[in-house]
Amino acid sequence: MDTQHNIKQAVPFFMVKNMETSLLFYTDGLGFTLINQWTPSGKIEWCWLQREGAAIMLQEPRNKDKLAGELERGISICFQCTDALALYHEFTERGIAIQEPFVGNNMWVVAFNDPDGYKLDFESPTDVEEETKYSEWKK
């Protein structure tokens, strides 16, 4: 019997209107710790927060006008995995329609929506260059 688990954790991913306000709420208000961050333009645009065994991710969209009034619906569940690409193959073999995996935030991202439209991301760490698509990498 295999004792290794591929899916290790599910992490809520919230789109936020104002990163500074949200960070203060989660860190100062709720006691979360900033574990990882993405600052492509000199300010935090994405971050991973953790408290004990719980984690969340926050992202402030670059184009807020495009998503105005829809941020509250911008929730993704991100499953942290050992091998997201293995799950990509497993799920597509079962007939699940999935967009092409890509590398984002040093993770392979296998993303698709459930029947109700909720976004599911299965992700695993990688050293592959950011924004690489699976088809480019497997050549």
C-alpha positions in Angstrom: 0.0 0.0 0.0 1.3 3.4 -1.0 1.7 5.6 2.1 2.8 8.7 0.2 0.0 11.2 -0.5 0.1 13.4 -3.6 -2.4 16.0 -2.5 -1.1 17.6 0.6 -3.1 20.8 1.3 -5.9 23.0 0.0 -5.2 26.8 0.3 -8.0 29.4 -0.3 -6.9 32.1 -2.8 -8.7 35.5 -2.4 -8.6 38.3 -4.8 -8.5 41.5 -2.8 -9.4 45.2 -3.5 -6.5 46.6 -1.5 -3.5 44.5 -0.5 -2.3 46.8 2.3 -5.7 46.7 4.0 -6.0 42.9 3.6 -2.5 42.2 4.8 -3.1 44.3 8.0 -6.4 42.5 8.6 -4.9 39.0 8.3 -1.5 39.7 9.9 -2.3 42.2 12.6 -5.9 41.3 13.1 -5.9 37.5 12.7 -2.3 36.7 13.6 -1.2 35.2 10.2 2.4 35.4 9.2 3.6 36.5 5.7 5.5 33.5 4.4 6.0 34.3 0.7 5.3 37.2 -1.6 5.5 38.3 -5.2 6.6 41.9 -5.8 7.1 42.3 -9.6 6.5 46.1 -9.5 8.1 46.8 -6.1 4.9 46.2 -4.1 3.2 43.0 -3.0 0.8 41.8 -5.6 0.5 38.2 -4.3 1.3 36.6 -1.0 1.0 33.4 1.1 0.0 33.9 4.7 0.0 31.1 7.3 -1.0 30.6 10.9 -0.3 27.2 12.4 -1.7 24.6 10.0 -3.9 27.1 8.0 -2.8 29.1 5.0 -4.4 31.5 2.5 -3.2 33.4 -0.5 -4.1 36.9 -1.4 -3.7 38.7 -4.8 -4.5 42.2 -5.8 -5.4 42.3 -9.5 -3.5 44.6 -11.8 -6.6 45.6 -13.7 -9.1 46.4 -11.0 -11.5 48.1 -13.4 -11.9 44.8 -15.4 -12.8 42.9 -12.2 -14.8 45.7 -10.5 -17.7 44.2 -8.5 -16.5 40.7 -9.1 -13.6 40.4 -6.7 -15.8 38.6 -4.0 -16.3 35.9 -6.6 -12.6 35.6 -7.4 -12.0 32.7 -5.1 -9.8 29.8 -6.1 -9.0 26.7 -4.1 -5.3 25.8 -4.6 -4.3 22.3 -3.7 -0.6 22.0 -2.9 0.7 18.8 -4.4 3.8 16.7 -4.8 3.3 16.4 -8.6 0.6 18.5 -10.2 1.5 17.4 -13.7 0.8 13.7 -12.7 -2.6 14.9 -11.7 -3.0 16.8 -14.9 -2.5 13.5 -16.8 -4.8 11.6 -14.4 -7.6 14.1 -14.7 -7.4 14.6 -18.5 -7.5 10.8 -18.9 -10.8 10.9 -16.9 -12.2 13.4 -19.4 -11.7 16.6 -17.4 -11.2 19.6 -19.6 -8.1 21.5 -18.3 -6.3 24.5 -19.7 -2.6 23.9 -20.4 -0.5 23.8 -17.2 1.9 26.7 -16.7 4.5 27.9 -14.2 3.4 30.7 -11.9 5.0 31.7 -8.6 7.5 28.9 -8.9 4.7 26.3 -9.1 3.3 24.1 -11.9 -0.3 25.2 -12.1 -3.0 22.8 -13.3 -6.2 24.9 -13.3 -9.8 24.3 -14.2 -13.3 25.0 -13.0 -15.7 22.6 -11.3 -19.3 22.2 -12.7 -20.4 25.2 -10.6 -17.7 27.5 -11.9 -15.4 27.4 -8.9 -11.7 27.6 -9.9 -9.5 24.7 -8.7 -5.7 24.9 -8.9 -3.5 21.9 -8.3 0.1 23.1 -7.9 3.5 21.7 -7.2 6.9 23.4 -6.7 9.3 23.7 -9.7 12.5 25.3 -10.7 11.2 25.8 -14.3 11.2 29.4 -15.5 8.1 31.5 -14.7 5.3 31.5 -17.2 6.6 28.4 -19.1 3.8 26.5 -20.6 3.7 22.7 -20.3 3.9 22.1 -24.1 7.1 24.3 -24.2 8.7 22.5 -21.3 8.0 18.9 -22.4 9.7 19.3 -25.9 
